Amino acid sequence: MEAVRLQGARVLRDAQGGDARALLGSRGSSSSSSSSSSSSTSGRVRLPLRRSKSRLSVVALDAAQPFDYESRRMEQMHKESKLKVGIVGFGNFGQFLAQRIVKQGHAVLAHSRSDYSSLCDEMGVSFFRDVDDFCEEHPDVVLLSTSILSTEAVLRSLPLQRLKRSTLFVDVLSVKEFPKTLFQQVLPAEFDILCTHPMFGPESGRGSWNSLPLVYDKVRVGSGVRDERCQRFLEIFEREGCRMVEMSCAEHDRFAASSQFITHTVGRMLGKLELESTPINTKGYETLLDLVQNTQGDSFDLYYGLFMYNINATEELERLELAFDALKKQLFGKLHNVLRKQLFDVGSAATNH
Ligand code: NAP
């Protein structure tokens, strides 16, 4: 008996001749039929097949069963598409990311300076107080989400020798040149490096990540399975609808200083004014109140990190100051003109009088 595969149906041709059978909805059993009409009883469908010299058995496969080769292969492929992501630094942003990663079916483990065991239990994340235990779990990806200021100390304290020989290191720091250089200096050559910056946070990305930018730079990613692993990690953001922006770390820092740092600075400045909602809020004012709320939710460490670890930040702060001075000069210059005009007009009127 020879077997031929036809669009999901197993066709068995009996060399001795005879009729053909097709089974749908029931597997494993066979039915013999010589009927030429089609019928369906208890899930069986007899296909109208002409009698021929050779016997043809058509066995249509129904839903895949767990013991099938196909099912096992599918299951394996599903498992292979899932990553074991180890998050180091389980603060505000680490938790925010973990939520979505878990939701996508990846295994997430975490390690942090503080104890997040009970929170992790609720979130479906395995928490490791001991960093050696964390590394011995051999995550595919180690995701660094510590404060910018503590990153170097945390990275240098990791027992890298306990990790898999090829591990993908990812950072989500809001500055990019600094972690890139640090990773290149500290991590062994076999480790891959992906620098990312999700340009949103727990406030701005609360509901959906759709259209929010994810900046990334594949600083050092091997080929083949290593590139696939990196791609699978990036897919986490793609699936959430992020706008994927590939850009060098240096370019990121230039853009970020004039956008992100200015946003945080203005938000924090306005925060110091303790602005309050009024019954006659304009849309513009509402935007300012939102800005204050968005930026004040972040730690001061984060803001300080934006300033300290982005070489373009100081220049932006100076530009901001100059712009404010220029605006003040413009206002007072106009005011002086009005006063001067009044003084001279009064003066000339008095003389004439
Ligand atoms: P953060 O204040 O920048 O960082 C808090 C995290 O750093 C916590 O996990 C904390 O650990 C850890 N940490 C702080 N000091 C430490 C130290 N001395 N030793 C060890 N760990 C230390 O706040 P975040 O918002 O969670 O940000 C985390 C990272 O994500 C930062 O690099 C930030 O630039 C980046 N990021 C944040 C946002 C955002 O909107 N928040 C957006 C994009 C990127 P414990 O909690 O265990 O104390």
Boltz pocket constraint, residues with backbone or C-beta under 6 A from the ligand:
constraints:
  - pocket:
      binder: B
      contacts: [[A, 88], [A, 89], [A, 90], [A, 91], [A, 92], [A, 93], [A, 94], [A, 112], [A, 113], [A, 114], [A, 115], [A, 144], [A, 145], [A, 146], [A, 147], [A, 148], [A, 150], [A, 154], [A, 172], [A, 173], [A, 174], [A, 175], [A, 197], [A, 198], [A, 199], [A, 200], [A, 201], [A, 202], [A, 298], [A, 299], [A, 300], [A, 301], [A, 302], [A, 305]]
      max_distance: 6.0
